[in-house]
């Protein structure tokens, strides 16, 4: 009970900037699950705001990640604009593809966490590095409409709940709890769409 009271007090003390970042971030995920190109506008706004929020909380790696999100929002917009959502554009990758990506991202995350742990005042450097590296990978997969991106996001969002709650961003922690549920929904929707598209091609 005390935990929820603490979270509620933190939410009431949330700044307007964090509220805007959270709300636009939620809109992005909802629209992305429906494969609506307008999702990238909200991703751009949300990520731009989080660049500032992460930097002032000494989440430097996360700040870099948010800058990447801003760039990927622009890339995602143009990438989706070139494709037609009615076409068979959702991809499913092999196990080997994911194993290689997981291994490579894990190595980079360890090295990045080590560097920031030694040379900066970064909070939770290794956890932040892990969420950063795998988020880069997952975001790229979203722009390419790879189905399994949602599985990555489920894990990343769960870890991010802890990361942001530790820095006092209670509303953002709640946002990532909601993101976890939305990622499950997104995976279900995309998988359902992929099956329909695959069957339509075969027929």
N, C-alpha and C positions, 0 to 999 in steps of 0.2 A: 504493500500500500504506500509506503514511504517513497518507493522508487517512482511510482506513477505520479505522486504529488510533486516530486522533484522535477519530473519531466514536464508536468503541467505548468509549474512555476517558470521553468525555462522557456516554454513556448510563449507564455504571456510576456516574457521579457525579450522576445525575439525582435530584432530590428526589421524595419521596413524592407531593407535591401535583401535580407535573408528570406523574408516572406515572398518577395517578388521572384527570387531565384528558385525557391521551392515550387511555387505555383506554376511558373513557366516550365520548370523541369518535369513536373507531373504531366502537364499538357503535352509536352514533347513525347513522353513515353506512350501515352494513350494514343496519340496520333500515329506514332511509329508502328504500334501494334496493328493499326488499321492500314498501314502503308500509305499514309497521306503525306504528300510532299511538304505541306505546310508545317510538319513537325520540325523541320530543320530551322525554321525561323525562331521557334520557341527554344530550340536547343542552343541557338546562337545567343539569345538574350540571357538564358539561364547560365550558360557557361561563362559569359562575360562578367556576370555578377559574382559568380563563384571564384573567379580569378582573384578578385579583390578580397573576398571573405577568407579564402584559404591563405592568402599572403599575410594578412594582418594577424592570423592565428599561427603563424610559423609552420604551416603545412606547405612547405616550398615545393616539394615534389608534386603534391596535389595541385598547386597553382600552375605548374608546368603542364600537368594533365589537362586542366581546364582551358589553357591556351590552345592546346591541341584540339580539344573539343570545339572550340570556336572555329578553328581551321577546318575541322572535319564537318562541321555544320554547313560550311560553304561548299565543300567538296560533295557532301551528301546531297545537297540541293541540286547541283548540276548533274550529278550521277543519276539521281532519280528522275530528273527532268528529261534525260535522254531516253529513259526506259518507259515502257507502258505497263502500268500495274495490271492490266488485263492479260498481259503476255505471261509465259512461263518464265518468270525471272527470279523466283526463290530457288536458291541453290542448297544442296546437301553435300557436305564434304566427307571424305573418308576418315576413318579412325587414325590412320597414319598422319594425315594432314593436321589433325588436332594434337596428336602426341608430339609432333615436331614443334608446333607452335607453343604448346605448354612448356616443353623443355627449354626452348630458346628464351621465352619470356621469363621463365623462372630464373635462369642464369643472369639475365639482364637485371631482373628485380633484385637479386642478391647483391650484385655489384653496385647498383645504384643505391641500395639501402646502406651498404657499407661506406660508400663515399660520403653520403649525407650524414651518417652517424658520426664519422670521424671529423669532418670539416665544417659542419654547420650545427645550428641549434634546432634542427628539424625534430619535431615531435613524432614519435612512433615511426622512425625512418624505414624499417623493414616492412611493416604492415602497409605503410603508405606507398612504398615502392612496389609491393605486390599488386595492390589495387590499381596503381597507375599503369604498370606494364600490361596487365591483363585487360584493363579498360581500353588501352590503346588498341589492342588486338580485337576486342569485342566491338568497338566503335567502327573500326575498319570493316568488320564483317557485316555490320548493319548497313553501311553504305553500299556493300556488294550484295545485300539481301541474302546472306547465308543464314539458314535456319538456326543453326546451333548457337548463334550469337546470344540467344536468350538464355541458354544454359550457363554460359559464362557470366551473364549479368546476374543470374540468381545467386551465384556464389559471391561475386563481387559486392553485390548490394548487402548481403548478410554481413560481410566483413566491414563494409562501410558504416553500418549501423554502430558498431563498436568504435570505429575510428572517430566519427563525428561527435558521438556522445562524450568521448573522452576530452574533446576540445570545447565542450559546452554548447555545441550547436544542436540543441535538443530537437528543434523543429526539423532540422536537416536529417537527424537520425530517424525521426518518425517518417520523413519523406522516403528514406531508403528502405524502411520496412514496407511502405506502400509500393515502392519500386519492385521489391521482391515478389509481391503478389501480381503486379502488372507484368513482370517478366514471365511468370508462369502463364498468365493469360496470353501474352504475346506469343509464347512458344506454341500454345495450343491453337491459336488463330492461324499463325503462319504454317504450322504443320497441316492443319485442315485445308488451308488454301493450296499448299504444295501438292497434296494428294489429289485434289480436284483438278489442278492444272496438269498434273502428270497423267491422270486418267483421260483427260480431254485430248492430250497429245496422242496417246496410244490409240484412241478411238478415231 
